[in-house]
Amino acid sequence: GRVGDLLAPGELEVGVYRLRFDTAGYFATHGLRDYFYPWAEIVFRVDDGEQHHHVPLQLSPFGYSTYRG
């Protein structure tokens, strides 16, 4: 899913951020017990808080990837 309202417009400050995703919990709710990463962390830098930041996480039981969208 998406979190479209994590911060109100203009509230994102310049700095380094970390998003931590509970992948074990996600897999458990979907009945999957065979997975490799119990969580995934994405650390990223914001240089301009006025820009739009879309940080997708593509997840499978044995890997994940991310990029700035």
Helices and strands as residue ranges (DSSP letters): E 15-21, H 23-29, E 40-46, E 57-60, E 63-66
